[in-house]
Amino acid sequence: MTEIPASKISMVSFADYEIINLLLKEDSFSCTLGGCYIKGEGSVDSDVTLRIDDWTSLQITRYDESGENPRTVTVAEAGQIREICESRLSEESAVISGFNVSTGHWQTFEFLCPTLSITVIE
């Protein structure tokens, strides 16, 4: 296993890669995907695991079918997303967005001041 350097985490995108496993708890987020894309370097075609830990706050927002009327949901209510359609990763925050598997509604996870790691599973 190889870890993607912290200096490159903000350049990583997960759009179009299948989520193999996603686990969200009150104090940790782990998502294994079928790969990722690193801006300026290209695709990583091995499975990767994104871990988010030690955040200061987490807000999960779900939008209705019109894409409006945001509603805050709990970790227990959040459920799974189909894929990570959008992501913004930095030391200040990690924002992960995608469509909820059960409802089909757009959902956003915003982690403030997280510890981030991305591991390539070879």
N, C-alpha and C positions, 0 to 999 in steps of 0.2 A: 504494500500500500504506500502511496505517495501523497503527501499533503501539498495542496496548491499554496504557494507562498502568500502570506497576508497582504503583501504589496499588490497582488494580482486579483484579490477577491472582488474588488469593486468592478473589475472588467469581465466578470463571469456572468453568463446568461444561461437560463435553463429552458427557455421557450422551445417548444417542439420536442422535448425529451420526455419520455414516459416516466411517470412516478411509479416506482416499484413498491415502495413502502413509505408511509408517512406516519410519524408518531408525534403527537403534541401532548405534552403534560403541562402542569402548572409551572414547572421550572425547567423544561427542556423541549427542544424541537429537533427532530431528526427526520431527514427526508433522503431516501436513496432513489436516484434517478438513473436512467439509461445512458447518461452522458451529460456534457455541458459544452458551452462554447466560450472560449477566452478571446476577447477582442484583441486583434493583432497577432494572435497565435493560431487560431482555428479551433476545430472540434476536438474534444476528448471523447473517443468512442468507447470507452470503458465505463462501467457503472461508477457513479460518484455518490458520496454521502455529504450532504450539507447538514452541519450541526450548528444550532444556535442555543447558547446557554447564558446564564448570569445576567439577563437583562434587568433593567430597573423598572420597566413597565411594558405591558403588552396590551395592545388594543386590537380587537378583532371586529371588523365592520362588515356587515352583509347588506347588500343593496337589493331592492325588489326587482321584479322582472323588467321594469322600465329603466333600470339602472339608476334610479333615484331613491329617495327615502332611506338613507342609511340607518342601520340599526346595529347597536353594539351587541355582540353575542359573547357568551362565556366560552371558556375552553371546552367544557362539556358539550355545548351546543354546536361548536365549530364544525365538527365532522371532517371529512376529507375533501380535498380539491382534486379535480381531474388531472391538471398539470399546472406547473408554475408558468403562467402566461407572461407575467411581468415580475421583475425583481430589481431592487436597488439595495446594494449591500455596502455598508461603510462602518467605521468604528462608532459613528453617532447613532445610526439606526439601520435596521434591516426591514425592508418592506417586501412582502411576498403576496402576489395576487393571482387569483384564478377562479374558475367556476366550481361551486360546491357540487359534489357528486350527487347528493340527495335532492337538493332544491333546484340546481341549475343556475342559481343566482351568483352574481359576482361577489367575491369575498376577499378582503384584504387583512393581512396580519402585519401589524407594525410593532416591532421590537425596538425599544430604546436602549442605547448603550449596551449592545450585546457583545458577547464573545463569539466570534465566528470561526468556523473551520470547514474546509472542503477537502475531502479525502478521495483520491482516485483508487478504486478497488481493481487491482490488476490480476 
